Amino acid sequence: MARNRIDVHTHLVPPFDMSRRNVLVGGAAMLAAFGLPMRLLADQPSPASAPAPYGNNQGESHINMITTKDGTKIYFKDWGTGRPVVFSHGWPLTADAWDAQMLFLGEHGYRVIAHDRRGHGRSSQPWNGNEMDTYADDLATLIETLDLKNATLVGHSTGGGEVARYIGRHGSKRVSQAVLIAAVPPLMLKTKNNPAGLPISVFDQIRAGVVADRSQFFKDLSMPFYGYNKPDAKISQGVRDSFWLQGMQASIKGAYDCIKAFSETDQTEDLKKFDVPTLVLQGDADQIVPFADSGLLQSKLIKGATLKVYPGAPHGLCTTHADQVNADLLAFLKS
C-alpha cells in the first residue's frame, strides 16, 4: 500500500427596434454616458460572428445542455482546450462557484467543465432523483456525452460525494486523477458505525431552515460557510450575495432532498474503490463539514491519497483561498 502523505416562459417582446443600426446608436450613447471609449463598441461581434455553440468550446450557449435517461436536462459550461478538468459543486450552489478555478486553469491550457447539479442552478428541477446515485449517474452522462478521457474530477463538499459515488459506481476508465475539496465523504451523520458523526438534529435544523425561509437561511449560512463569523474575518458582501443568488436558483425540492443525500449517504466503500492519484484539500477551520470526520478519513481510506490542510481556512476555501487552491490544483495536474 502506498504511504499516505499529509501536508500541514413568459416571453417579452421589446417595444423597440433591435436592428443593428439602433443597437449601435444606443450603445454609443451608453458608452458616452459612462465616459467609456468608443472603441469598445467596435470590438463587439456582428451577429454573423457570434460565438459558436457547444462543441467548439466557445463558452455558454442556449444548447449547453445534456439530457439524462429520465429526461432531466443538465446545464454545463465547457471552456478551453486541453486535458479535461470536470468540477462538481457543493450545496446549494451552481457551477458558478468554480469561477476562480475555471478561469485560472482555462488560462493555463486546460479544458474546464462544470455542470449545475439536477435541481440546482440552470438545470431541470425534477421531483425525483435528488440523491447521490443519480447525481453520479448524471455526471457519468455528462462525461460520456462529451466523450471525456483522461479527466481530472474535482468535487467540493456535496460535489466531492458526487465524485466519490461516480468512481464507486462507474469506475475510473475515463478518469486519471481526483480531487476532493472539503468533501462530505465518508459519512456526515452520526450512526452506530459512525459515532463521531453529527446528530440527525443538525440536519433536521437545516431542513427546517430551508422550508421556513430558505432565502434568509442561505443568507445566514453564508457567514460560517466562508468563515465570516470569525472575529478577524474580512467579509465580502459580494461573496455572500453570490452564495444567496446561487442558492435561490435551486428548487426547494432539490435543495431539501440534497440535505439527506449529503448527510446520510455512506461512501466508505466508494472511497476504497479509488484507484487514481487523489488530492484531498480542506481547511482545519471548516464549520460545515468537520475536518476530522471528512478530509482526514478520506486520506486514510483512499490508497496513496495526498492530504493538504489549510490552517484557518473555512468550508468555502475555493473562494476565500482561491489563489492557494488554484496553485495546488495546477501543481497536482502537472504531477
Secondary structure, 3 states (H helix, E strand, C coil): CCCCEEECCCCCCCCCCCCHHHHHHHHHHHHHHCCCCCHHHHCCCCHHHCCCCCCCCECCCCCCEEECCCCCEEEEEEECCCCEEEEECCCCCCHHHHHHHHHHHHHCCCEEEEECCCCCCCCCCCCCCCCHHHHHHHHHHHHHHCCCCCEEEEEECHHHHHHHHHHHHHCCCCEEEEEEECCCCCCCECECCECCCECHHHHHHHHHHHHHHHHHHHHHHHHHHCCCCCCCCCCCHHHHHHHHHHHHCCCHHHHHHHHHHHHHCCCHHHHHCCCCCEEEEEECCCCCCCHHHCHHHHHHHCCCCEEEEECCCCCCHHHHCHHHHHHHHHHHHHC
